[in-house]
Amino acid sequence: MSEYEKVRTGKLVLKGDKKKSKKRKHKKQGKDDESANNKDNDALLHGGWWKAKNVSEMTGTVTIEFGKQTYMKALDNGLFTLGAPHNEGDGPSPEEILTAFPVGETKIALKSGYGKYLGVDKKGVVVGRSDAVGAMEQWEPIFQDGKLAILGNTGCFISVTDEDDVVCQSKTAGPSEFLCVRTMTQRIDDSAKDVPTEEQGSLADVEVNYVRKFQKFQDKKLRVNKDDRTQLEKAKVEGSLHEALLDRRSKMKADRYCK
């Protein structure tokens, strides 16, 4: 085991424009569906990792892609390099995965798999050696004309050198500074707005949410049924998810409502 493993925008509408007919709306809907399919195809080509379109989507598990199918990779000495190209359909390697945290409304902090926050040293080299987030560990994603660059606290943008080293030395954003932040965090879907908070996420998340809601333990430790969740998947389809969750909680003998 390695050390690493241990540790829409809308179209501008001008005053005086006439409303489009329903027929055109249907046509636009078709274009929206096509756009959504293109996004899904893009994610499939990257192993399910989808492209973040704004700062609010840069949270949780992320990866930074330069070019096509190549990602920023953490080294065990705290430096970063450009990883080897991946095949279509493959996601990033473990060393190429980061964790993003929001810092205010416009900035984020990034932590490597080694548990260190990314910053910039005196030479303008991107390093991951900090145990806490300070001014140098804050990054501002800048979107313009469909492109993304990440600005550091030094006023320079993240880029990759000809030697594949990751630095933060350019005051302007060009092809070397353009990148893509991809995430595996579940996308927010409007269709889920009426779904209770406890039932959003995977079945594992749903079960944990209900355990937190209905169970109490004197030692404050969370106890979740470790049995296979196949029956939960079947119950969800049949509309009896709550009953199935109740049954699983009752087996833990600590539910305030179960006998």
Long-range contacts (C-beta under 8 A, 24 or more apart in sequence): 3-76, 3-114, 4-74, 4-76, 4-94, 4-95, 4-113, 4-114, 5-94, 7-113, 7-114, 7-115, 8-32, 44-89, 45-88, 45-89, 46-90, 46-91, 46-182, 47-86, 47-89, 47-90, 47-91, 47-92, 48-91, 48-184, 49-91, 49-92, 49-182, 49-183, 49-184, 50-182, 50-183, 50-184, 50-187, 51-180, 51-181, 51-182, 52-181, 52-182, 52-183, 53-143, 54-143, 55-102, 55-105, 55-106, 55-107, 55-108, 55-141, 56-102, 57-183, 57-185, 57-187, 58-100, 58-102, 58-108, 58-141, 58-181, 58-183, 59-100, 59-101, 59-102, 59-108, 59-183, 59-185, 60-99, 60-100, 60-183, 60-184, 60-185, 61-97, 61-98, 61-99, 61-100, 61-183, 61-184, 61-185, 62-97, 62-98, 62-99, 62-100, 62-110, 62-181, 62-182, 62-183, 62-184, 62-185, 63-91, 63-92, 63-96, 63-97, 63-98, 63-181, 63-182, 63-183, 64-98, 64-150, 64-158, 64-179, 64-180, 64-181, 64-182, 65-92, 65-179, 65-180, 65-181, 65-182, 66-160, 66-179, 66-180, 71-96, 72-96, 72-98, 72-160, 72-166, 74-98, 74-112, 74-113, 74-114, 74-128, 76-114, 78-114, 78-116, 78-127, 78-128, 78-129, 79-125, 79-126, 79-127, 79-128, 79-165, 79-166, 80-112, 80-118, 80-126, 80-127, 80-128, 80-165, 80-166, 81-164, 81-165, 81-166, 82-160, 82-164, 82-166, 91-184, 92-182, 100-181, 100-183, 101-133, 103-133, 103-138, 106-140, 106-141, 107-138, 107-139, 107-140, 108-138, 108-139, 108-140, 108-141, 109-133, 109-137, 109-138, 109-139, 110-137, 110-139, 119-153, 120-152, 120-153, 120-154, 120-156, 120-168, 124-154, 124-156, 124-167, 124-168, 124-169, 125-165, 125-166, 125-167, 125-168, 126-152, 126-158, 126-166, 126-167, 126-168, 141-181, 142-173, 147-173, 147-178, 148-178, 148-179, 148-180, 148-181, 149-173, 149-177, 149-178, 149-179, 150-179, 150-181, 199-241, 203-229, 203-232, 203-233, 203-236, 204-229, 206-241, 206-245, 207-232, 207-245, 207-248, 210-245, 210-249, 211-249, 211-252, 214-249, 214-255, 214-256, 214-257, 215-249, 215-252, 215-254, 215-255, 215-256, 216-254, 216-256, 217-254, 223-252, 223-254, 224-252, 225-249, 225-251, 225-252, 227-251
